Amino acid sequence: MATNLNKHREFEYCREDFERVVKIIYRVSGISLSERKEDMVYSRLARRLRKHGIQRFGEYLDFVVQDTDEQKAFVNALTTNLTHFFREEHHFDHLEDVFFPKLFSTNHRRIRIWSAGCSTGEEPYTLSMVWHNLKNKPKGIDFKILATDLDTNVLDTGRAGIYSDEKLAPISSEYTKWFSRDTQCRSNQKIVSDVLKKDVHFKQLNLMQDWPMKGPFQLIICRNVLIYFDRHTQEKLIARYSEMLEVGGYLILGHSESLGKHKLNYENLGKTIFRKIH
Ligand SMILES: C[S@@+](CC[C@H](N)C(=O)[O-])C[C@H]1O[C@@H](n2cnc3c(N)ncnc32)[C@H](O)[C@@H]1O
């Protein structure tokens, strides 16, 4: 018999429904949901049932497996997109003080960075701001940031580049020049300058599938993404990142993430910054 998880809920939701959600999201995105996420799944998907006038989770999940648009909305609802400008600021200090000067000293004329799991764009735009504020930068370097995510809603936000004053508040004064209020903005919003927008190329990409780009990248920054995957998936991804990096290139992970058994390929520079050594 189905285990009822209803607790006076608006929609019918049982343990089997939760287990189906866990299977579908794992198959589509690699995201591994623990049992503790039962309530989170209910609250995030309840909006979808309400939108479609569906009363039971079982019926909604039948719809998800048949309808590609709804599958997209289902995935978007279940991804966790928390991010902010200059998150883990020490990473950007290291890029400014060590990583970019090293690329200049080795005469790199083309710099390619991949923000994998970029969410709403704060991470790639922070990289672009750091790049533009660098002093003594050689002229004429071809610089691009590829910003990818699975969630199509966050990519739209990134492309629009419009952020609330609250989101912009932690940005220090040397960087505020990159944001202004224009006609698209509400009174409490600002938009990213076209100079930064030109650097950042947003694309939908599912990390679990084939990657169309060839690389090599000088930097792959994939922070606070691996934590949503199981160990096996994390290790596979770390090996694939290594293939996309040039020797000497950097992989930066989030503060609670690690390389697992692939660490031999990388020198650990501390604070979850790794350099590919062979
Ligand atoms: C918590 S955000 C991290 C944002 C940013 N990197 C940071 O550290 O602030 C995690 C992002 O990973 C994305 N994600 C999850 N599974 C993914 C997958 N299979 N392929 C691509 N992106 C994925 C989510 O949509 C989400 O936007």
The ligand as an SDF file (V2000), in Angstrom:
LIG
                    3D

 27 29  0  0  0  0  0  0  0  0999 V2000
   24.0020   26.2180   -6.3810 C   0  0  0  0  0  0  0  0  0  0  0  0
   24.1170   26.5970   -8.0990 S   0  0  0  0  0  0  0  0  0  0  0  0
   25.8270   27.0750   -8.2210 C   0  0  0  0  0  0  0  0  0  0  0  0
   26.0060   28.4310   -8.8440 C   0  0  0  0  0  0  0  0  0  0  0  0
   27.4250   28.9710   -8.8730 C   0  0  0  0  0  0  0  0  0  0  0  0
   28.3260   28.0410   -9.5200 N   0  0  0  0  0  0  0  0  0  0  0  0
   27.9040   29.3070   -7.4880 C   0  0  0  0  0  0  0  0  0  0  0  0
   28.7140   28.5770   -6.9050 O   0  0  0  0  0  0  0  0  0  0  0  0
   27.4580   30.3210   -6.9390 O   0  0  0  0  0  0  0  0  0  0  0  0
   24.1190   24.9580   -8.8580 C   0  0  0  0  0  0  0  0  0  0  0  0
   23.7380   25.0090  -10.3180 C   0  0  0  0  0  0  0  0  0  0  0  0
   24.0310   23.7370  -10.9190 O   0  0  0  0  0  0  0  0  0  0  0  0
   23.0610   23.5070  -11.9270 C   0  0  0  0  0  0  0  0  0  0  0  0
   22.9960   22.0780  -12.2980 N   0  0  0  0  0  0  0  0  0  0  0  0
   22.5160   21.0480  -11.5830 C   0  0  0  0  0  0  0  0  0  0  0  0
   22.5810   19.8980  -12.2780 N   0  0  0  0  0  0  0  0  0  0  0  0
   23.1170   20.2090  -13.4730 C   0  0  0  0  0  0  0  0  0  0  0  0
   23.4370   19.4520  -14.6400 C   0  0  0  0  0  0  0  0  0  0  0  0
   23.2000   18.1340  -14.7170 N   0  0  0  0  0  0  0  0  0  0  0  0
   23.9830   20.0870  -15.6850 N   0  0  0  0  0  0  0  0  0  0  0  0
   24.2190   21.4300  -15.6290 C   0  0  0  0  0  0  0  0  0  0  0  0
   23.9400   22.2080  -14.5600 N   0  0  0  0  0  0  0  0  0  0  0  0
   23.3980   21.5970  -13.4880 C   0  0  0  0  0  0  0  0  0  0  0  0
   21.7720   24.0170  -11.2950 C   0  0  0  0  0  0  0  0  0  0  0  0
   20.7670   24.2980  -12.2460 O   0  0  0  0  0  0  0  0  0  0  0  0
   22.2590   25.2530  -10.5250 C   0  0  0  0  0  0  0  0  0  0  0  0
   22.0250   26.4390  -11.2330 O   0  0  0  0  0  0  0  0  0  0  0  0
  1  2  1  0
  2  3  1  0
  2 10  1  0
  3  4  1  0
  4  5  1  0
  5  6  1  0
  5  7  1  0
  7  8  2  0
  7  9  1  0
 10 11  1  0
 11 12  1  0
 11 26  1  0
 12 13  1  0
 13 14  1  0
 13 24  1  0
 14 15  1  0
 14 23  1  0
 15 16  2  0
 16 17  1  0
 17 18  1  0
 17 23  2  0
 18 19  1  0
 18 20  2  0
 20 21  1  0
 21 22  2  0
 22 23  1  0
 24 25  1  0
 24 26  1  0
 26 27  1  0
M  CHG  2   2   1   9  -1
M  END
$$$$
